[in-house]
Amino acid sequence: MKNLSLDQIRDEYLNFFKNQGHLAEKSFSLIPKDDKSLLLIGAGMAPLKKFFTGELSAPSKRMTTCQKCIRTGDIDNVGKTDRHGTFFEMLGNFSFGDYFKKEAIHWAWTLLTEKFEIEPEKLWITVFKDDDEAFDLWVKEGQDPKRLVRLGKEDNFWELETGPSGPCTEIFYDRGESYGTLKNFDDGVENERLIEVWNLVFTQFDRKSKDEYEPLSHPNIDTGMGLERMACVMQGVHSIFDIKEIRSIIEEIERLSNKKYKENEKDDISIRIIADHVRSMTFMVSDGIIPSNESRGYVLRKIIRRAIRHGKLLGIDRPFLADLVQKVIDGWSYHYTELAQNRDTIIKIISAEEAKFEETINQGMNILNSYIDELKKEGKKSLSGEKAFILYDTYGFPFDITKEILEENGISVDEDEFNKNMQEQKLRAKENAHIEDSGWNSDLNLDIYENYKNEFIGYEFNVNDDAKVNAIVKDKNLVDSIKEGDKAIVILDKTPFYGQSGGQVGDVGTLKNDKATLRVIDTKKTKTGLVLHEVEVEKGELKIGDKLDAEIDYKLRQDTRKNHTATHLLHKALKMVLGTHVNQAGSLVSPTRLRFDFTHFQAMTAEEIKQVENIVNESIFDAIDVDTSVVSLEESKKMGATGLFEDKYGDLVRVVKVGDFSMELCGGTHVKNTSEVGIFKIVQETGIAAGVRRIEALTGRNTYKYLNDNEDELDKLSETFKTNKDDLINKAEQTIIDLKDREKEIKDLKNKIQNAELKNLDSEVKNVNGINYIISVIDAGNMNELRQAGDKLKDKVKSGIVMVAADIGGKTSFIITLTKDIVSKVVTANILMKNIAPLLDAKGGGRDDMAQAGGGNSDKLKDFEIRAEEKLKEILG
């Protein structure tokens, strides 16, 4: 048998099937395309599902792939055994109604015994008990019938409740006597002497019900060979963590942690978890997934944070994931070239998440450990779901890690209570969102709209001078007419008014005829596409069936168009500057501004903002034509249009194309040429959620106003500094230098005054029961000055207690500081503070050697020294 690396096995497999007429495709993304049933790709056939069902035509009837896969269903077992992992590669050859069992079995035998040079006597093969054809084909290839095993449906038949199904045949490799005896097939599987390396599924039936199967007219072949498992066989090692490529990751973990693999079982678990998880996170980020609290972003966050925690268990006390990610990129980019291309982005995203988690993990661990100690003292074995939720909600500590740590300590957690708290939080968020919708949301969902339709003509026209009133809704009821002063919703047959959707606000304008004038104050759109005009009747009366002129406010619509086209330019520019992981996460397009939310893992730098702004403006200055077309959804994908394809689109979609610069699916209104946008200015970039950033920007006349306002501010500043605008920065910098010099002079004078005051206090050192103390009310500008005064007096006292108070901004601030010998023998600052702070109506606390309080009544300072001295003597006895 050959000894081959991962890359060599992969190449041998793909090249073999290419020579058998198969189309060798690159691995599909880990993000499923047009398949909401999957969170992540977890099998070689998963991206090809629609080829098997016939929904799509395959580019070839014969295909072969090496598919990257993520499975997290048994993530809790990863590390605990050396068999489980979240990331793996699946080699496969597929037939869509072309060849069948004879060819699939022949090629499998040929590849294994001739190309990989595996001894035939090392192979065991299982077939479905009733599949005589497969049994006979294997014997014909040369397989010894003694090592051909017939198994039942639960082992060798692939099916769902309904749909394509069929028998399968599995190929096992005998790893030899070192793994145990081999009395029979079941023994070999149990002691892991027999390891499965390849599964061939013969999809030949259409399952109609539990016991009803109909033969498929064009049966399919779906096979899967685990690359890492095959490498175990061909490299002669025990587990996936022993193959040389993954050993290189483990060696780096050993270097970072100063721990050796296979010397301590507890350490081995952490090493295996990190070695597995670092491959998953690298490939996930490369495919455009970023850490978040939802969907596949949460899976990624969980994997990253789990690896970080196990790094800490190994004693790694600094950021370390970037070092390991480099190893993965270097080791796997021969076949997955995108890893090297995306190297900087991958490392940035994972390092940012690591830094973010560092801020919370120590605090979360301390709180969780205190919960564990408390439970153990009380003899309890379950943590409340409420406490687990507080850890998650307040401190950002993942529930999965809480659960894992508790399990390691023999403690469970009330998951039902945790989930209840999560659900209540989501309901609160929904209620808040409902409160903010200005009452429109309920109006949009009225049943009375179900029987109405209208046509939007606003892409071509700004006015409809022959609009017909089809319905009027007032106070959520259909009415025949409305008169001056009424507010209502009007439904027209055809309208130029754009109803709010896709982030673009609704149009405003007027509806009028010779009998009535109505102001349209907002326009919305129902889920069925019905456009609703919210109106106020300014004069006259409007009735159902009336004809009128419907005219939008053209100036505001044009400003909205500019902002909407600018969001498309911005989206593309962000991808160019920050990386392809950037995706739209929300937007608001209004006449006055645009707001664009996007996925990104950290705040943008000033330089990045400038680059994005420059790219958008260059595309505006280049005067690029903006074209729109209506095509099928499939056609838009072939064109390369950007869209949230997990969302539900109709059969036909609208594509907005800005030359060769940008192409997106969009139903909004746009300019005809980018030059109409005028100029683009980013005014703010902020974070709004974990992994989501927000840009607010201006275009056209609003940018002009913004720049003029800034110019006015500069004029005022120039006047204030008594200089011209060209010299304003120099003048401001010199003023700051002068201020710092003055502040230093003032500070030095204050220190001199304070030192003189404190020197006078030397004679006021008093003694009670052999303990020196000073109690004094002094002048101090802030708490820092008060603390410094306390430290200076402590040095003078040598051994004793210092209490100093001051009026800072009309409130009392108070410091108690003790020398070490007093803390260890007599009393603590914290105890003294609890007894003395109430004399000033102040609150505070601190450490054993120093405590502080604030917020007290400054009037109480008048006789504080006397009262504090009495209380101190009482405490010290």
Secondary structure as GFF3:
##gff-version 3
##sequence-region A 1 877
A	DSSP	alpha_helix	6	18	.	.	.	ID=ss1
A	DSSP	beta_strand	23	25	.	.	.	ID=ss2
A	DSSP	three_ten_helix	46	48	.	.	.	ID=ss3
A	DSSP	alpha_helix	49	53	.	.	.	ID=ss4
A	DSSP	beta_strand	62	70	.	.	.	ID=ss5
A	DSSP	three_ten_helix	75	77	.	.	.	ID=ss6
A	DSSP	beta_strand	87	96	.	.	.	ID=ss7
A	DSSP	alpha_helix	101	110	.	.	.	ID=ss8
A	DSSP	pi_helix	111	115	.	.	.	ID=ss9
A	DSSP	three_ten_helix	120	122	.	.	.	ID=ss10
A	DSSP	beta_strand	123	128	.	.	.	ID=ss11
A	DSSP	alpha_helix	132	141	.	.	.	ID=ss12
A	DSSP	three_ten_helix	145	147	.	.	.	ID=ss13
A	DSSP	beta_strand	148	151	.	.	.	ID=ss14
A	DSSP	alpha_helix	153	156	.	.	.	ID=ss15
A	DSSP	beta_strand	157	158	.	.	.	ID=ss16
A	DSSP	beta_strand	163	174	.	.	.	ID=ss17
A	DSSP	three_ten_helix	177	179	.	.	.	ID=ss18
A	DSSP	alpha_helix	185	190	.	.	.	ID=ss19
A	DSSP	beta_strand	194	209	.	.	.	ID=ss20
A	DSSP	beta_strand	212	226	.	.	.	ID=ss21
A	DSSP	alpha_helix	227	235	.	.	.	ID=ss22
A	DSSP	three_ten_helix	240	242	.	.	.	ID=ss23
A	DSSP	alpha_helix	244	257	.	.	.	ID=ss24
A	DSSP	alpha_helix	265	286	.	.	.	ID=ss25
A	DSSP	alpha_helix	295	313	.	.	.	ID=ss26
A	DSSP	alpha_helix	321	332	.	.	.	ID=ss27
A	DSSP	alpha_helix	337	341	.	.	.	ID=ss28
A	DSSP	alpha_helix	343	378	.	.	.	ID=ss29
A	DSSP	beta_strand	382	383	.	.	.	ID=ss30
A	DSSP	alpha_helix	385	395	.	.	.	ID=ss31
A	DSSP	alpha_helix	399	408	.	.	.	ID=ss32
A	DSSP	beta_strand	412	413	.	.	.	ID=ss33
A	DSSP	alpha_helix	415	435	.	.	.	ID=ss34
A	DSSP	alpha_helix	440	444	.	.	.	ID=ss35
A	DSSP	three_ten_helix	447	451	.	.	.	ID=ss36
A	DSSP	beta_strand	455	456	.	.	.	ID=ss37
A	DSSP	beta_strand	463	474	.	.	.	ID=ss38
A	DSSP	beta_strand	477	479	.	.	.	ID=ss39
A	DSSP	beta_strand	481	483	.	.	.	ID=ss40
A	DSSP	beta_strand	487	492	.	.	.	ID=ss41
A	DSSP	beta_strand	494	495	.	.	.	ID=ss42
A	DSSP	beta_strand	509	512	.	.	.	ID=ss43
A	DSSP	beta_strand	516	525	.	.	.	ID=ss44
A	DSSP	beta_strand	531	543	.	.	.	ID=ss45
A	DSSP	beta_strand	547	552	.	.	.	ID=ss46
A	DSSP	alpha_helix	554	578	.	.	.	ID=ss47
A	DSSP	beta_strand	584	589	.	.	.	ID=ss48
A	DSSP	beta_strand	594	599	.	.	.	ID=ss49
A	DSSP	alpha_helix	606	621	.	.	.	ID=ss50
A	DSSP	beta_strand	626	632	.	.	.	ID=ss51
A	DSSP	alpha_helix	633	639	.	.	.	ID=ss52
A	DSSP	beta_strand	652	658	.	.	.	ID=ss53
A	DSSP	beta_strand	662	665	.	.	.	ID=ss54
A	DSSP	three_ten_helix	674	677	.	.	.	ID=ss55
A	DSSP	beta_strand	680	689	.	.	.	ID=ss56
A	DSSP	beta_strand	692	699	.	.	.	ID=ss57
A	DSSP	alpha_helix	700	721	.	.	.	ID=ss58
A	DSSP	three_ten_helix	725	727	.	.	.	ID=ss59
A	DSSP	alpha_helix	728	760	.	.	.	ID=ss60
A	DSSP	three_ten_helix	761	764	.	.	.	ID=ss61
A	DSSP	beta_strand	766	768	.	.	.	ID=ss62
A	DSSP	beta_strand	771	777	.	.	.	ID=ss63
A	DSSP	alpha_helix	783	797	.	.	.	ID=ss64
A	DSSP	beta_strand	800	808	.	.	.	ID=ss65
A	DSSP	beta_strand	811	818	.	.	.	ID=ss66
A	DSSP	alpha_helix	820	825	.	.	.	ID=ss67
A	DSSP	alpha_helix	829	836	.	.	.	ID=ss68
A	DSSP	three_ten_helix	837	840	.	.	.	ID=ss69
A	DSSP	beta_strand	843	846	.	.	.	ID=ss70
A	DSSP	beta_strand	850	857	.	.	.	ID=ss71
A	DSSP	three_ten_helix	858	861	.	.	.	ID=ss72
A	DSSP	alpha_helix	864	876	.	.	.	ID=ss73
###
